[in-house]
Amino acid sequence: MESSGELGYFDALTDVGLRHALNKPWSDPDRGRMLQQLGALMSILPPPPARVLDLGCGTGWLSWMLQTSGYDVAGVDLAPRAVELAEAYVAQMAMPGHIDVGVPTFLASPVEALPFDSEFDAAIFFDSLHHVPDEVAAIASVARALKPGGVLLTSVPGRGQAAASAAVIEEFGVNERDMPVGRIRKAGEAAGLIHVATLSRADELGAHLYGWVTKPPTLRSRLLNRSPLRVVKHFITSEARRLDNGIVVMRRPEA
């Protein structure tokens, strides 16, 4: 069962927290890594004008980014307040005089009980599946919503998320669960989805390639990051993390 924290999360935010939620990804201190994740997901999605389901859409910023990229988007969130904010957000963004790309539609619904049947070319859990208390029921519901051949993409935190989010759980009473790749694959296969690939997250690679530049330099870091050996180091580290929090791609079988 969903915790009351998920339902009331957006109502409980301060003005500062709400501004942050409404201005993602630009407002996030980790915006560089977030944009790297999004770039990877958009590279994997089927091309526009595919119909895309944004699961755990929050204030609708990702739904809007996808819509302006040419997709036909439906955003779903458990919290009715999130849907209100998302609708207000896209109404403000879709100002008269801008290129007419249409607007996403939004629905307040548990992911475990989506009212869709074979309607979407793709579905995305971006930083949201770990908030769902029952990933098996959630992914089964998403599998029903996909068209035959449709793909599910997940990019979510893996092991350690619950411990790292203890303060957030205490303050808001939300679900913050560890959601490693193996758990996602198992739920997808139970729902009849075919595992296509588990890919390294672009932000994991980016952290190795670029993150060292702004850190205080040491002799070791100078030597390593100017050596061809850094490529091997980055690959091994990213491959190890891929099995924990990589991008999981699953497909509904063709009819």
N, C-alpha and C positions, 0 to 999 in steps of 0.2 A: 504494500500500500504506500502511496505517496505520502511524504511527511508534510505537515502543515507549513513547514519552512519553504518548500517549493511554491506553494500556492500564494504565500504572502511575501515572498522575497522582495519583489519590486515595490510593494507598499512599505516595506521596512527600510528601504534605502534612504539615506540622507540626501539633501540636495546635491552635495558633492558626488556621492555615489551614483545618483541618477544621471548627472551630467556625464560622468565617466561611461555609464552603460549606453547612453544615447550617442556618444561620440566615438565609439569603437569603430575601427581599430586604432584611429589616430590618437585617442586619449590614453591608450594603454602604454605604460612604461616599456613593455616588451613588444612594442608595435612592429619592430623590425622582424622578429622571429615569427610573429603572428602573420605578417604579410607573406613571409616565406612559406608558411604552411598553406595559406590560401592560394598562393601561386601554384603550388604542387597539386592541390585539389582541382583547380581550374584546368590544369594540364591533363588531368585524368578524365574529367567529365566528358560525356558525349557532347558534340558541338551544338550550339544554339540552332534552332529554337526548341531544344529539348525541354520537356517539362520536368522540373526539379522540386523535390520536397526538402525543405530546410527544417530539420528536426531539433526542437529546443531553440527556437529562433530568437527568443528574448525580445529585444527592442527592434528587431527587424533589419539591422544594418547589413548583415550578410545577405538576407533575402533581396534587399535593394541593390547591392553590388551585383548579384547574379542577374537580377531583372535588367539592369542597365547594360549588362553584357549580352543581352539578347535572349535570355532564358525566360520561360514561363514558370513563375515560382509560386509555390504555396508554402507559407511558413506556419509551423505548428508549435504551440507552447502550452504547457499545462495551465499557466497562470492567466486568467482573464485580464489582469492589469498589464501584463506583458503585451498581449494582443492589442489593447487600447493604445499603449505607447507606440507599438509598431505601426499601427494604422495612422496615428498622428505624425509619426516620423516620415513615412513615405508620402503622406499628403503634403508635408512641408517641402520635401525634396523634389517632388514632381510639380514644380512651379510652372504656371503658364509661360509659354515662350520657350521652354526647354524641348529637346527632342522627345517626341512621344514614344516612350518605350512601354507604356502601360504601367501598371502597379502590381506588386504581389498581392495575393489574397492571404488572409490570416485566419487561423482557427484556434480557439482554445479547446484543447483536448489532451487527455493522457495519450502518450505515444503507444501505450499498450492496447488502445482501443480506437485506432484510426478508422474513420468512416470512408475509406477508399478501397477500391478493388481494381487492380490492374490498370492504373491511371498514370503512372509516372515512369519516365525514362531513367531517372536517377534519384537517389535520396542521400542526404548528407547528415551525419552526426559530426558536427564540428564543436569540439570542447563541450559536449553535452551528454553523451551516453552514460558517463559516470555519475550523472545526477539521477538517473532512472533506477528505481529499486529492483526491477526485474528485467534484466537485459534479454532474457530468453523470450518473454512475452512481448517485449518491445520490438525486437528484431523480427519475430514472427508476424507482428502486425505490419511492419514495414515491408516485409516480403510479400504480403498480400497486396499492398498498395502499389508495388512495382509491376510494370508490364512484363510479359515474358521477354527475357533478354535484358531487362533493366538492371542497373548496378547500384549497389549500396557502398558508400565510402564512409569510413570512420577515421577520424583523427582526434584522438582523445588522450588524456593522461593515462599512464600505466601504473605500475607499482609505486607505492609511496604516496599516492595522492591523498588518501585518507589522513595519514599522519601529517603531511605537509599542510593540510587544510583544517587542522584541529580548531584554530581560532575562528574560522568562518563557520564551522559546524556549531560551535558554541554560541556564536552571536546570532546566527540566523536559523539554526535548526534544519539546515538543508542536507541533502545526501551528497557526500563527496566520497565516492567509492574507488578503490583500486580497480582498474579496468584493463588488464594486460591483453595482449593480442590473442593468447590462447583462449581466454574466456569469450572474446568476441567471435572468434572462429567457431568455437563449439556451439554457441547460440545460433550463428548463421547456418551452420550445417544442420542443426536440429530443425530449422525452419525451411529446409530444402534448398538453401542457397549454395552455390558452388564457389569455393574459395579460388579466386583468380590470382591474387598476389598479396604479399605483405611487403610494403616498400619503406625504405628509410624516410623519415620525415625531413623535409628540406631545412627546417629550422635546426635540426640536430647537425646536419652537415654544415649549415651556415655558422653555427656556434664555433665549430672547429676551424672553419676557413677564415672567419672574420672577427670572431669574438676576442681573440688574443690581442688584436691591435690596440684596443683601448685599455688593456690591463697593464699594470706596472711591469716594465720589461725586466727580465732576468737573463743572465747569460744562457741558461738552459733554454728559455723560450726563444731567444734570438737564434740560437743554433738550430733548434728543432724546426722552427717555422720557416727557416731559410734553407732547409735541407729537403731533398727529394723524399726522405724517409717520412716526412709529415703526411704525404699522401697515403702511405701504408697505415700510419697511426690513425688518421681520420677514417679510413675505410673500416678498420677493425672496430673502432669505437662505435661508429654509426651502425655497423652490422649487429653488434651486441645490443644496442638500444632498439634496433628494428624489431627484435623479437619481444620486446617489452611494450613499446608505445608506437610502433610503426603505423603507417597508413594501411588499413585493411580494405581490400577491394573484393567484393563478393557479387555474384551475378545470379539473378533468377533464371532458371533454365528456360530455354525456348519451348514454346508449346509443341 
